[in-house]
Amino acid sequence: MDQSTTNNLINRLIDAIEIGDSEQGDSSPLIDSSIFVDNAVFNAEKQHFFHNTPQVVGFASEVSKPGSYFTTDVLGIPIVITRDEDHQLHAFINACAHRGAKVANGSGERKRLTCSFHGWTYDLNGQLYGRPKKQCFDQAGPECNLSKLPVSDKYGVLVVGPHRGISQPQVDQALDDIGDQLVGFELQHSQPLDCRRIDVKANWKLIAGLSHESYHFNILHRNSVGQLLDPNSVFDTFKRHSRWAYAVKGIENLKKQPEQQWPRFLLGGCNHTLFPGTLLITNQSDAQMIRLEPGNKPNESIIYFSGIFRDTNKREDSQSAFDFGFDVFTTEDLPAAEECQRGFEAGMPTMIIGKNEPVMAFWHQLWQQELAKVAT
């Protein structure tokens, strides 16, 4: 995002604050609540939105150095991403070619990946390096290497194809429609801060919707972020992605300054939702990612909450801000999502989306359209 885009957002936010309302959508749709509880819908979403779609899994800075590696799971598929000594990025199924045990855990830096079961060792480019009692094995070709997956770090974001049926161009182009809005944050030059996993008893779409509107700021967050952020917001869509922006209280005072003196980054936050539902939050100091995916049932979700920081001299401040955001998310947002889930399971037939929740409306329409494509 460049300065002109930042200034445009600031101007629109000031306009919203002055009229006392958020930018609005054209209608107030009614959503059939079965999409949060129906097994057939759940399985179709899991297959087409997650298994068959390139997935955002982290920040490029998590594997920015030669010799670095990063592990994660997508729908239970163990994945390891590496940066070899030639600066080349790779992704593999995190499974030894011998018996399938993991070759890496967590993240860090090392020259080789080693299976803790029998000691087979691999270079960071996935090639078998060595194995105990190698004379006992006839196989010595590609079948002994790690199973490669398509991966990209364009725009400072790690995108991976969960299986080899997804092509490298699909992964490379996954974020192109919103890429210009991300490059200015220089995510690839930041430093990893923290990553935490959360298991939640709510449908993944309900969790995604937590970050699609500010209508709840003054109620659910009245004693936390509601003290800091103005509830009037603006939004933009980029084909299969969106941006929802909100400002710190008092941003309207910038009108007293020439635009040439306005800050490089928005004083507030930009919530970029990347298809099918990963949230990338950028602000004037740092960035956080809320990656969510469906669990084993319609009312189960898995969340990976991670963060990066820009200024190494302000790491403690970044950690404090990360902890604050995590606490608000886990103690205020997620319990609300679980309450909503129980309401729909109890028989609530519909969910109402207001005109002041246009990003919510956009995503529910998009998810419905995407499922309709694969159903025909």
C-alpha positions, 0 to 999 in steps of 0.5 A: 500500500502506497502513501496515496492509498493510505491518505485515501483511507484516512480521508474516507475514515475521517468522513465516516467519523464525521457522519457517525457511520461506517461505509455501508452495503446495498442491502441487508441479506438474510443468511440460512444458518444451516451453513454453520451446522450442515455436514454436507456444506462443511465437507464441501467447504473443506474440500474446495476452499482448503484442500483444493485451494492454495493456502496462506500459511505464514509470513515470508520473514519466517523463512527469510534467512538461508538455512531457515525452516518453518513447519505447520499443518494444513487440514492435518497435512504436515508441511515444512517450508525451507530456505536453502543455502542458495536462497531458494524457497521450498515446501515439502510434506513433513514426512520422511520417505522411509516411514513417514515420520516428521523430519522437522518440528517448530521453526529455526535454522539448521543445515539439514532436516533429520527424522527422529525415528530412524535418522534419515537426513535431508538437505534443505532442498529436500534431497536425501543426504544420508541414512543409517545402514544405507546398504540395506536399501535398494532404493536410491532415486527420487523416491527417497527424497522429500515430497515436494509441494508448490510454494510462494513468498510473493508480497511477503506472505507464504502460500502453499499448495496442500497437495501436488495437484495444485500447480505452481502458477496457482500458488504464485498467483493466489494473491495477485488481485490484492498484492499491490495493497500488501507490498508497501508493508514490506512484510518480508523484511520484518522479524517473526514474533510469536505463533500460537494455536487455538482450538475453537468450538465454532464454525470457521466462517463465524470466526472469520466474521469476527474481523469483518465489522466494527459494529461490535466495538462499543459493545463487546470490546467497550473496555478494551479496543473500544477505548482505542479504536473508532467504530466507523470503518471503510472497506474495499474488495479485490475480487476474492479478497477484501480490506476493512480499515478502522482508525484510532480515536482522534484520527480526524485531527490529521485534518489540521496537517497538510496531507504531505505530513500524514503518516506512512501507515494508517493510524489504526488497522487494515484487516485484509481477508485473503481467500478463503478466510485468512486474516492479515492485520497490518498497522503502523508498527507490526502485522498479525495473521489469523489463519483459520481452518475447519476442524473435524466437525462443522462446529470445530475450527483451528486457528494459528495466531502469529505476528511479526515486528518491524523495529528491532528496537521496539520488540518489547512494545510489539510483543505487548501489542501482540499479547493484547490483541491475542487476549482480546481475541481469545477472551472476547471475540472467540467466546462470542463466536462459540455462543453464536454457534450454540445459538444456530445449533439450537435451531436459530434459522437465519443470521441477519447481516446489516448494511453496516456490515458490508464485508460480512455480506461480501464474504457470504456471497463469495463463499456461496458463489464459489460453492455453486461453481463446483456444484454444477 
